[in-house]
């Protein structure tokens, strides 16, 4: 049995895809989970009020610093 070391992720708007490490895939997925939660919180608290936006920005910055290609394909 071989362990999977990469995961494919696609840009939700363009459909362009890229392979990410397992760690990167987790961070990528967390961006969108926190974005959804923050958007829902903002409906109650007011635009931009959710503290989860800080987590979204932190994870996006991870890609800017550590995998610029994935950032350009998936998040830019």
PDB file of N, CA, C and O in Angstrom, chain B, residues numbered from 101:
ATOM      1  N   UNK B 101       0.842  -1.177   0.000  1.00  0.00           N
ATOM      2  CA  UNK B 101       0.000   0.000   0.000  1.00  0.00           C
ATOM      3  C   UNK B 101       0.888   1.241   0.000  1.00  0.00           C
ATOM      4  O   UNK B 101       1.820   1.343   0.798  1.00  0.00           O
ATOM      5  N   UNK B 102       0.597   2.181  -0.895  1.00  0.00           N
ATOM      6  CA  UNK B 102       1.372   3.417  -0.947  1.00  0.00           C
ATOM      7  C   UNK B 102       0.583   4.546  -0.297  1.00  0.00           C
ATOM      8  O   UNK B 102      -0.637   4.646  -0.434  1.00  0.00           O
ATOM      9  N   UNK B 103       1.308   5.377   0.404  1.00  0.00           N
ATOM     10  CA  UNK B 103       0.685   6.532   1.024  1.00  0.00           C
ATOM     11  C   UNK B 103       0.569   7.652   0.011  1.00  0.00           C
ATOM     12  O   UNK B 103       1.501   7.917  -0.749  1.00  0.00           O
ATOM     13  N   UNK B 104      -0.570   8.302   0.006  1.00  0.00           N
ATOM     14  CA  UNK B 104      -0.778   9.426  -0.876  1.00  0.00           C
ATOM     15  C   UNK B 104      -0.048  10.636  -0.298  1.00  0.00           C
ATOM     16  O   UNK B 104      -0.219  10.956   0.878  1.00  0.00           O
ATOM     17  N   UNK B 105       0.759  11.305  -1.108  1.00  0.00           N
ATOM     18  CA  UNK B 105       1.544  12.430  -0.612  1.00  0.00           C
ATOM     19  C   UNK B 105       1.084  13.774  -1.158  1.00  0.00           C
ATOM     20  O   UNK B 105       1.540  14.823  -0.703  1.00  0.00           O
ATOM     21  N   UNK B 106       0.185  13.742  -2.130  1.00  0.00           N
ATOM     22  CA  UNK B 106      -0.345  14.998  -2.679  1.00  0.00           C
ATOM     23  C   UNK B 106      -1.850  14.908  -2.843  1.00  0.00           C
ATOM     24  O   UNK B 106      -2.437  13.826  -2.880  1.00  0.00           O
ATOM     25  N   UNK B 107      -2.450  16.079  -2.941  1.00  0.00           N
ATOM     26  CA  UNK B 107      -3.894  16.198  -3.167  1.00  0.00           C
ATOM     27  C   UNK B 107      -4.106  17.263  -4.243  1.00  0.00           C
ATOM     28  O   UNK B 107      -3.454  18.307  -4.225  1.00  0.00           O
ATOM     29  N   UNK B 108      -4.995  17.002  -5.156  1.00  0.00           N
ATOM     30  CA  UNK B 108      -5.331  17.994  -6.170  1.00  0.00           C
ATOM     31  C   UNK B 108      -6.377  18.958  -5.614  1.00  0.00           C
ATOM     32  O   UNK B 108      -7.325  18.546  -4.945  1.00  0.00           O
ATOM     33  N   UNK B 109      -6.193  20.233  -5.898  1.00  0.00           N
ATOM     34  CA  UNK B 109      -7.188  21.247  -5.574  1.00  0.00           C
ATOM     35  C   UNK B 109      -7.414  22.088  -6.815  1.00  0.00           C
ATOM     36  O   UNK B 109      -6.494  22.309  -7.603  1.00  0.00           O
ATOM     37  N   UNK B 110      -8.654  22.561  -6.988  1.00  0.00           N
ATOM     38  CA  UNK B 110      -9.025  23.358  -8.156  1.00  0.00           C
ATOM     39  C   UNK B 110      -9.479  24.742  -7.730  1.00  0.00           C
ATOM     40  O   UNK B 110     -10.070  24.926  -6.666  1.00  0.00           O
ATOM     41  N   UNK B 111      -9.186  25.716  -8.592  1.00  0.00           N
ATOM     42  CA  UNK B 111      -9.691  27.062  -8.406  1.00  0.00           C
ATOM     43  C   UNK B 111     -11.191  27.033  -8.630  1.00  0.00           C
ATOM     44  O   UNK B 111     -11.658  26.529  -9.651  1.00  0.00           O
ATOM     45  N   UNK B 112     -11.941  27.565  -7.694  1.00  0.00           N
ATOM     46  CA  UNK B 112     -13.405  27.477  -7.767  1.00  0.00           C
ATOM     47  C   UNK B 112     -13.989  28.321  -8.890  1.00  0.00           C
ATOM     48  O   UNK B 112     -15.142  28.116  -9.268  1.00  0.00           O
ATOM     49  N   UNK B 113     -13.231  29.256  -9.428  1.00  0.00           N
ATOM     50  CA  UNK B 113     -13.740  30.109 -10.494  1.00  0.00           C
ATOM     51  C   UNK B 113     -13.243  29.667 -11.874  1.00  0.00           C
ATOM     52  O   UNK B 113     -14.005  29.677 -12.841  1.00  0.00           O
ATOM     53  N   UNK B 114     -11.975  29.284 -11.964  1.00  0.00           N
ATOM     54  CA  UNK B 114     -11.389  28.966 -13.272  1.00  0.00           C
ATOM     55  C   UNK B 114     -11.330  27.473 -13.561  1.00  0.00           C
ATOM     56  O   UNK B 114     -11.241  27.070 -14.721  1.00  0.00           O
ATOM     57  N   UNK B 115     -11.378  26.649 -12.518  1.00  0.00           N
ATOM     58  CA  UNK B 115     -11.244  25.210 -12.699  1.00  0.00           C
ATOM     59  C   UNK B 115      -9.805  24.749 -12.847  1.00  0.00           C
ATOM     60  O   UNK B 115      -9.546  23.549 -12.936  1.00  0.00           O
ATOM     61  N   UNK B 116      -8.860  25.692 -12.875  1.00  0.00           N
ATOM     62  CA  UNK B 116      -7.436  25.335 -12.969  1.00  0.00           C
ATOM     63  C   UNK B 116      -7.050  24.565 -11.717  1.00  0.00           C
ATOM     64  O   UNK B 116      -7.493  24.898 -10.618  1.00  0.00           O
ATOM     65  N   UNK B 117      -6.220  23.528 -11.881  1.00  0.00           N
ATOM     66  CA  UNK B 117      -5.875  22.687 -10.738  1.00  0.00           C
ATOM     67  C   UNK B 117      -4.370  22.658 -10.509  1.00  0.00           C
ATOM     68  O   UNK B 117      -3.569  23.004 -11.377  1.00  0.00           O
ATOM     69  N   UNK B 118      -4.022  22.225  -9.288  1.00  0.00           N
ATOM     70  CA  UNK B 118      -2.623  22.093  -8.890  1.00  0.00           C
ATOM     71  C   UNK B 118      -2.546  21.021  -7.812  1.00  0.00           C
ATOM     72  O   UNK B 118      -3.498  20.814  -7.060  1.00  0.00           O
ATOM     73  N   UNK B 119      -1.416  20.350  -7.745  1.00  0.00           N
ATOM     74  CA  UNK B 119      -1.174  19.356  -6.701  1.00  0.00           C
ATOM     75  C   UNK B 119      -0.570  20.046  -5.480  1.00  0.00           C
ATOM     76  O   UNK B 119       0.364  20.838  -5.603  1.00  0.00           O
ATOM     77  N   UNK B 120      -1.101  19.745  -4.328  1.00  0.00           N
ATOM     78  CA  UNK B 120      -0.605  20.282  -3.067  1.00  0.00           C
ATOM     79  C   UNK B 120      -0.123  19.142  -2.188  1.00  0.00           C
ATOM     80  O   UNK B 120      -0.571  18.004  -2.328  1.00  0.00           O
ATOM     81  N   UNK B 121       0.792  19.456  -1.282  1.00  0.00           N
ATOM     82  CA  UNK B 121       1.147  18.470  -0.269  1.00  0.00           C
ATOM     83  C   UNK B 121      -0.068  18.271   0.623  1.00  0.00           C
ATOM     84  O   UNK B 121      -1.009  19.064   0.575  1.00  0.00           O
ATOM     85  N   UNK B 122      -0.058  17.240   1.421  1.00  0.00           N
ATOM     86  CA  UNK B 122      -1.175  16.997   2.340  1.00  0.00           C
ATOM     87  C   UNK B 122      -1.345  18.193   3.281  1.00  0.00           C
ATOM     88  O   UNK B 122      -2.465  18.646   3.517  1.00  0.00           O
ATOM     89  N   UNK B 123      -0.236  18.701   3.813  1.00  0.00           N
ATOM     90  CA  UNK B 123      -0.295  19.878   4.702  1.00  0.00           C
ATOM     91  C   UNK B 123      -0.926  21.063   3.983  1.00  0.00           C
ATOM     92  O   UNK B 123      -1.797  21.733   4.538  1.00  0.00           O
ATOM     93  N   UNK B 124      -0.495  21.326   2.755  1.00  0.00           N
ATOM     94  CA  UNK B 124      -1.044  22.440   1.989  1.00  0.00           C
ATOM     95  C   UNK B 124      -2.531  22.244   1.694  1.00  0.00           C
ATOM     96  O   UNK B 124      -3.305  23.200   1.736  1.00  0.00           O
ATOM     97  N   UNK B 125      -2.926  21.019   1.400  1.00  0.00           N
ATOM     98  CA  UNK B 125      -4.335  20.736   1.130  1.00  0.00           C
ATOM     99  C   UNK B 125      -5.185  21.037   2.361  1.00  0.00           C
ATOM    100  O   UNK B 125      -6.287  21.573   2.241  1.00  0.00           O
ATOM    101  N   UNK B 126      -4.683  20.698   3.528  1.00  0.00           N
ATOM    102  CA  UNK B 126      -5.405  20.982   4.770  1.00  0.00           C
ATOM    103  C   UNK B 126      -5.543  22.492   4.961  1.00  0.00           C
ATOM    104  O   UNK B 126      -6.618  22.988   5.297  1.00  0.00           O
ATOM    105  N   UNK B 127      -4.449  23.213   4.743  1.00  0.00           N
ATOM    106  CA  UNK B 127      -4.488  24.674   4.887  1.00  0.00           C
ATOM    107  C   UNK B 127      -5.444  25.277   3.865  1.00  0.00           C
ATOM    108  O   UNK B 127      -6.230  26.165   4.195  1.00  0.00           O
ATOM    109  N   UNK B 128      -5.379  24.800   2.632  1.00  0.00           N
ATOM    110  CA  UNK B 128      -6.277  25.294   1.586  1.00  0.00           C
ATOM    111  C   UNK B 128      -7.737  25.086   1.973  1.00  0.00           C
ATOM    112  O   UNK B 128      -8.548  26.007   1.874  1.00  0.00           O
ATOM    113  N   UNK B 129      -8.067  23.886   2.410  1.00  0.00           N
ATOM    114  CA  UNK B 129      -9.446  23.593   2.794  1.00  0.00           C
ATOM    115  C   UNK B 129      -9.882  24.452   3.975  1.00  0.00           C
ATOM    116  O   UNK B 129     -11.029  24.893   4.041  1.00  0.00           O
ATOM    117  N   UNK B 130      -8.965  24.686   4.903  1.00  0.00           N
ATOM    118  CA  UNK B 130      -9.275  25.498   6.081  1.00  0.00           C
ATOM    119  C   UNK B 130      -9.593  26.949   5.680  1.00  0.00           C
ATOM    120  O   UNK B 130     -10.440  27.594   6.298  1.00  0.00           O
ATOM    121  N   UNK B 131      -8.911  27.454   4.646  1.00  0.00           N
ATOM    122  CA  UNK B 131      -9.209  28.802   4.162  1.00  0.00           C
ATOM    123  C   UNK B 131     -10.681  28.917   3.818  1.00  0.00           C
ATOM    124  O   UNK B 131     -11.350  29.865   4.229  1.00  0.00           O
ATOM    125  N   UNK B 132     -11.183  27.956   3.067  1.00  0.00           N
ATOM    126  CA  UNK B 132     -12.552  28.055   2.588  1.00  0.00           C
ATOM    127  C   UNK B 132     -13.583  27.726   3.667  1.00  0.00           C
ATOM    128  O   UNK B 132     -14.690  28.264   3.653  1.00  0.00           O
ATOM    129  N   UNK B 133     -13.226  26.852   4.594  1.00  0.00           N
ATOM    130  CA  UNK B 133     -14.139  26.597   5.722  1.00  0.00           C
ATOM    131  C   UNK B 133     -14.248  27.851   6.590  1.00  0.00           C
ATOM    132  O   UNK B 133     -15.346  28.239   6.990  1.00  0.00           O
ATOM    133  N   UNK B 134     -13.113  28.481   6.878  1.00  0.00           N
ATOM    134  CA  UNK B 134     -13.147  29.694   7.692  1.00  0.00           C
ATOM    135  C   UNK B 134     -13.786  30.862   6.956  1.00  0.00           C
ATOM    136  O   UNK B 134     -14.442  31.701   7.573  1.00  0.00           O
ATOM    137  N   UNK B 135     -13.600  30.922   5.649  1.00  0.00           N
ATOM    138  CA  UNK B 135     -14.245  31.969   4.864  1.00  0.00           C
ATOM    139  C   UNK B 135     -15.766  31.851   4.954  1.00  0.00           C
ATOM    140  O   UNK B 135     -16.462  32.850   5.133  1.00  0.00           O
ATOM    141  N   UNK B 136     -16.271  30.638   4.829  1.00  0.00           N
ATOM    142  CA  UNK B 136     -17.709  30.413   4.933  1.00  0.00           C
ATOM    143  C   UNK B 136     -18.219  30.793   6.322  1.00  0.00           C
ATOM    144  O   UNK B 136     -19.219  31.500   6.451  1.00  0.00           O
ATOM    145  N   UNK B 137     -17.530  30.322   7.357  1.00  0.00           N
ATOM    146  CA  UNK B 137     -17.943  30.636   8.724  1.00  0.00           C
ATOM    147  C   UNK B 137     -17.879  32.141   8.989  1.00  0.00           C
ATOM    148  O   UNK B 137     -18.773  32.699   9.626  1.00  0.00           O
ATOM    149  N   UNK B 138     -16.833  32.791   8.506  1.00  0.00           N
ATOM    150  CA  UNK B 138     -16.687  34.236   8.707  1.00  0.00           C
ATOM    151  C   UNK B 138     -17.795  35.001   7.996  1.00  0.00           C
ATOM    152  O   UNK B 138     -18.331  35.970   8.534  1.00  0.00           O
ATOM    153  N   UNK B 139     -18.134  34.571   6.801  1.00  0.00           N
ATOM    154  CA  UNK B 139     -19.212  35.222   6.048  1.00  0.00           C
ATOM    155  C   UNK B 139     -20.532  35.108   6.801  1.00  0.00           C
ATOM    156  O   UNK B 139     -21.293  36.073   6.872  1.00  0.00           O
ATOM    157  N   UNK B 140     -20.806  33.934   7.362  1.00  0.00           N
ATOM    158  CA  UNK B 140     -22.031  33.739   8.134  1.00  0.00           C
ATOM    159  C   UNK B 140     -22.016  34.586   9.405  1.00  0.00           C
ATOM    160  O   UNK B 140     -23.030  35.186   9.763  1.00  0.00           O
ATOM    161  N   UNK B 141     -20.871  34.637  10.087  1.00  0.00           N
ATOM    162  CA  UNK B 141     -20.767  35.477  11.290  1.00  0.00           C
ATOM    163  C   UNK B 141     -20.959  36.944  10.947  1.00  0.00           C
ATOM    164  O   UNK B 141     -21.599  37.679  11.699  1.00  0.00           O
ATOM    165  N   UNK B 142     -20.413  37.374   9.820  1.00  0.00           N
ATOM    166  CA  UNK B 142     -20.547  38.767   9.406  1.00  0.00           C
ATOM    167  C   UNK B 142     -22.001  39.165   9.192  1.00  0.00           C
ATOM    168  O   UNK B 142     -22.363  40.325   9.388  1.00  0.00           O
ATOM    169  N   UNK B 143     -22.830  38.216   8.796  1.00  0.00           N
ATOM    170  CA  UNK B 143     -24.253  38.529   8.616  1.00  0.00           C
ATOM    171  C   UNK B 143     -24.896  38.928   9.935  1.00  0.00           C
ATOM    172  O   UNK B 143     -25.844  39.713   9.957  1.00  0.00           O
ATOM    173  N   UNK B 144     -24.381  38.388  11.030  1.00  0.00           N
ATOM    174  CA  UNK B 144     -24.905  38.722  12.352  1.00  0.00           C
ATOM    175  C   UNK B 144     -24.171  39.906  12.976  1.00  0.00           C
ATOM    176  O   UNK B 144     -24.789  40.761  13.611  1.00  0.00           O
ATOM    177  N   UNK B 145     -22.851  39.953  12.794  1.00  0.00           N
ATOM    178  CA  UNK B 145     -22.022  40.930  13.496  1.00  0.00           C
ATOM    179  C   UNK B 145     -21.751  42.203  12.701  1.00  0.00           C
ATOM    180  O   UNK B 145     -21.416  43.238  13.277  1.00  0.00           O
ATOM    181  N   UNK B 146     -21.894  42.128  11.394  1.00  0.00           N
ATOM    182  CA  UNK B 146     -21.567  43.252  10.525  1.00  0.00           C
ATOM    183  C   UNK B 146     -20.373  42.906   9.652  1.00  0.00           C
ATOM    184  O   UNK B 146     -19.530  42.089  10.023  1.00  0.00           O
ATOM    185  N   UNK B 147     -20.315  43.532   8.500  1.00  0.00           N
ATOM    186  CA  UNK B 147     -19.285  43.230   7.501  1.00  0.00           C
ATOM    187  C   UNK B 147     -17.883  43.351   8.089  1.00  0.00           C
ATOM    188  O   UNK B 147     -17.523  44.387   8.648  1.00  0.00           O
ATOM    189  N   UNK B 148     -17.091  42.276   7.957  1.00  0.00           N
ATOM    190  CA  UNK B 148     -15.708  42.270   8.397  1.00  0.00           C
ATOM    191  C   UNK B 148     -15.495  42.087   9.885  1.00  0.00           C
ATOM    192  O   UNK B 148     -14.361  42.176  10.358  1.00  0.00           O
ATOM    193  N   UNK B 149     -16.553  41.833  10.633  1.00  0.00           N
ATOM    194  CA  UNK B 149     -16.443  41.752  12.095  1.00  0.00           C
ATOM    195  C   UNK B 149     -15.937  40.402  12.595  1.00  0.00           C
ATOM    196  O   UNK B 149     -15.411  40.317  13.704  1.00  0.00           O
ATOM    197  N   UNK B 150     -16.085  39.368  11.813  1.00  0.00           N
ATOM    198  CA  UNK B 150     -15.675  38.043  12.265  1.00  0.00           C
ATOM    199  C   UNK B 150     -14.168  37.976  12.478  1.00  0.00           C
ATOM    200  O   UNK B 150     -13.393  38.447  11.646  1.00  0.00           O
ATOM    201  N   UNK B 151     -13.766  37.396  13.585  1.00  0.00           N
ATOM    202  CA  UNK B 151     -12.345  37.193  13.893  1.00  0.00           C
ATOM    203  C   UNK B 151     -11.733  36.117  12.984  1.00  0.00           C
ATOM    204  O   UNK B 151     -10.511  36.002  12.891  1.00  0.00           O
ATOM    205  N   UNK B 152     -12.576  35.342  12.324  1.00  0.00           N
ATOM    206  CA  UNK B 152     -12.073  34.278  11.449  1.00  0.00           C
ATOM    207  C   UNK B 152     -11.365  34.824  10.212  1.00  0.00           C
ATOM    208  O   UNK B 152     -10.576  34.109   9.594  1.00  0.00           O
ATOM    209  N   UNK B 153     -11.630  36.074   9.841  1.00  0.00           N
ATOM    210  CA  UNK B 153     -10.935  36.658   8.694  1.00  0.00           C
ATOM    211  C   UNK B 153      -9.431  36.700   8.932  1.00  0.00           C
ATOM    212  O   UNK B 153      -8.653  36.576   7.986  1.00  0.00           O
ATOM    213  N   UNK B 154      -9.012  36.874  10.182  1.00  0.00           N
ATOM    214  CA  UNK B 154      -7.576  36.859  10.493  1.00  0.00           C
ATOM    215  C   UNK B 154      -6.971  35.492  10.174  1.00  0.00           C
ATOM    216  O   UNK B 154      -5.848  35.405   9.677  1.00  0.00           O
ATOM    217  N   UNK B 155      -7.715  34.433  10.458  1.00  0.00           N
ATOM    218  CA  UNK B 155      -7.242  33.081  10.156  1.00  0.00           C
ATOM    219  C   UNK B 155      -7.179  32.855   8.650  1.00  0.00           C
ATOM    220  O   UNK B 155      -6.247  32.226   8.150  1.00  0.00           O
ATOM    221  N   UNK B 156      -8.167  33.367   7.934  1.00  0.00           N
ATOM    222  CA  UNK B 156      -8.176  33.249   6.472  1.00  0.00           C
ATOM    223  C   UNK B 156      -6.941  33.940   5.898  1.00  0.00           C
ATOM    224  O   UNK B 156      -6.233  33.363   5.073  1.00  0.00           O
ATOM    225  N   UNK B 157      -6.679  35.180   6.334  1.00  0.00           N
ATOM    226  CA  UNK B 157      -5.523  35.921   5.834  1.00  0.00           C
ATOM    227  C   UNK B 157      -4.207  35.223   6.181  1.00  0.00           C
ATOM    228  O   UNK B 157      -3.285  35.182   5.366  1.00  0.00           O
ATOM    229  N   UNK B 158      -4.125  34.672   7.399  1.00  0.00           N
ATOM    230  CA  UNK B 158      -2.911  33.973   7.815  1.00  0.00           C
ATOM    231  C   UNK B 158      -2.636  32.777   6.901  1.00  0.00           C
ATOM    232  O   UNK B 158      -1.500  32.566   6.475  1.00  0.00           O
ATOM    233  N   UNK B 159      -3.671  32.001   6.603  1.00  0.00           N
ATOM    234  CA  UNK B 159      -3.499  30.832   5.743  1.00  0.00           C
ATOM    235  C   UNK B 159      -3.197  31.225   4.294  1.00  0.00           C
ATOM    236  O   UNK B 159      -2.414  30.550   3.625  1.00  0.00           O
ATOM    237  N   UNK B 160      -3.804  32.298   3.805  1.00  0.00           N
ATOM    238  CA  UNK B 160      -3.488  32.783   2.458  1.00  0.00           C
ATOM    239  C   UNK B 160      -2.029  33.223   2.409  1.00  0.00           C
ATOM    240  O   UNK B 160      -1.324  32.949   1.438  1.00  0.00           O
ATOM    241  N   UNK B 161      -1.583  33.901   3.452  1.00  0.00           N
ATOM    242  CA  UNK B 161      -0.187  34.341   3.505  1.00  0.00           C
ATOM    243  C   UNK B 161       0.780  33.165   3.530  1.00  0.00           C
ATOM    244  O   UNK B 161       1.901  33.274   3.032  1.00  0.00           O
ATOM    245  N   UNK B 162       0.358  32.043   4.105  1.00  0.00           N
ATOM    246  CA  UNK B 162       1.188  30.834   4.072  1.00  0.00           C
ATOM    247  C   UNK B 162       1.525  30.486   2.622  1.00  0.00           C
ATOM    248  O   UNK B 162       2.677  30.197   2.299  1.00  0.00           O
ATOM    249  N   UNK B 163       0.513  30.516   1.753  1.00  0.00           N
ATOM    250  CA  UNK B 163       0.746  30.176   0.347  1.00  0.00           C
ATOM    251  C   UNK B 163       1.591  31.229  -0.355  1.00  0.00           C
ATOM    252  O   UNK B 163       2.453  30.888  -1.166  1.00  0.00           O
ATOM    253  N   UNK B 164       1.357  32.499  -0.057  1.00  0.00           N
ATOM    254  CA  UNK B 164       2.177  33.555  -0.661  1.00  0.00           C
ATOM    255  C   UNK B 164       3.658  33.333  -0.355  1.00  0.00           C
ATOM    256  O   UNK B 164       4.518  33.530  -1.214  1.00  0.00           O
ATOM    257  N   UNK B 165       3.939  32.922   0.875  1.00  0.00           N
ATOM    258  CA  UNK B 165       5.320  32.748   1.321  1.00  0.00           C
ATOM    259  C   UNK B 165       5.918  31.404   0.899  1.00  0.00           C
ATOM    260  O   UNK B 165       7.083  31.345   0.505  1.00  0.00           O
ATOM    261  N   UNK B 166       5.143  30.338   0.977  1.00  0.00           N
ATOM    262  CA  UNK B 166       5.685  28.983   0.832  1.00  0.00           C
ATOM    263  C   UNK B 166       5.382  28.281  -0.481  1.00  0.00           C
ATOM    264  O   UNK B 166       6.074  27.330  -0.844  1.00  0.00           O
ATOM    265  N   UNK B 167       4.358  28.735  -1.201  1.00  0.00           N
ATOM    266  CA  UNK B 167       4.030  28.102  -2.476  1.00  0.00           C
ATOM    267  C   UNK B 167       3.318  29.128  -3.356  1.00  0.00           C
ATOM    268  O   UNK B 167       2.098  29.105  -3.520  1.00  0.00           O
ATOM    269  N   UNK B 168       4.128  30.025  -3.915  1.00  0.00           N
ATOM    270  CA  UNK B 168       3.574  31.124  -4.717  1.00  0.00           C
ATOM    271  C   UNK B 168       2.798  30.610  -5.930  1.00  0.00           C
ATOM    272  O   UNK B 168       1.802  31.213  -6.328  1.00  0.00           O
ATOM    273  N   UNK B 169       3.246  29.504  -6.516  1.00  0.00           N
ATOM    274  CA  UNK B 169       2.536  28.952  -7.674  1.00  0.00           C
ATOM    275  C   UNK B 169       1.118  28.536  -7.301  1.00  0.00           C
ATOM    276  O   UNK B 169       0.167  28.835  -8.023  1.00  0.00           O
ATOM    277  N   UNK B 170       0.981  27.848  -6.176  1.00  0.00           N
ATOM    278  CA  UNK B 170      -0.355  27.439  -5.726  1.00  0.00           C
ATOM    279  C   UNK B 170      -1.199  28.660  -5.393  1.00  0.00           C
ATOM    280  O   UNK B 170      -2.397  28.685  -5.672  1.00  0.00           O
ATOM    281  N   UNK B 171      -0.583  29.660  -4.804  1.00  0.00           N
ATOM    282  CA  UNK B 171      -1.311  30.901  -4.502  1.00  0.00           C
ATOM    283  C   UNK B 171      -1.872  31.495  -5.795  1.00  0.00           C
ATOM    284  O   UNK B 171      -3.046  31.861  -5.860  1.00  0.00           O
ATOM    285  N   UNK B 172      -1.032  31.587  -6.813  1.00  0.00           N
ATOM    286  CA  UNK B 172      -1.467  32.186  -8.086  1.00  0.00           C
ATOM    287  C   UNK B 172      -2.568  31.368  -8.739  1.00  0.00           C
ATOM    288  O   UNK B 172      -3.503  31.936  -9.304  1.00  0.00           O
ATOM    289  N   UNK B 173      -2.476  30.058  -8.674  1.00  0.00           N
ATOM    290  CA  UNK B 173      -3.471  29.192  -9.319  1.00  0.00           C
ATOM    291  C   UNK B 173      -4.780  29.174  -8.535  1.00  0.00           C
ATOM    292  O   UNK B 173      -5.855  29.253  -9.128  1.00  0.00           O
ATOM    293  N   UNK B 174      -4.700  29.071  -7.223  1.00  0.00           N
ATOM    294  CA  UNK B 174      -5.883  28.809  -6.421  1.00  0.00           C
ATOM    295  C   UNK B 174      -6.502  30.026  -5.743  1.00  0.00           C
ATOM    296  O   UNK B 174      -7.717  30.076  -5.553  1.00  0.00           O
ATOM    297  N   UNK B 175      -5.688  30.996  -5.381  1.00  0.00           N
ATOM    298  CA  UNK B 175      -6.180  32.022  -4.461  1.00  0.00           C
ATOM    299  C   UNK B 175      -6.100  33.452  -4.979  1.00  0.00           C
ATOM    300  O   UNK B 175      -6.730  34.340  -4.406  1.00  0.00           O
ATOM    301  N   UNK B 176      -5.350  33.697  -6.036  1.00  0.00           N
ATOM    302  CA  UNK B 176      -5.183  35.059  -6.529  1.00  0.00           C
ATOM    303  C   UNK B 176      -6.356  35.491  -7.376  1.00  0.00           C
ATOM    304  O   UNK B 176      -6.377  36.617  -7.873  1.00  0.00           O
TER     305      UNK B 176
END
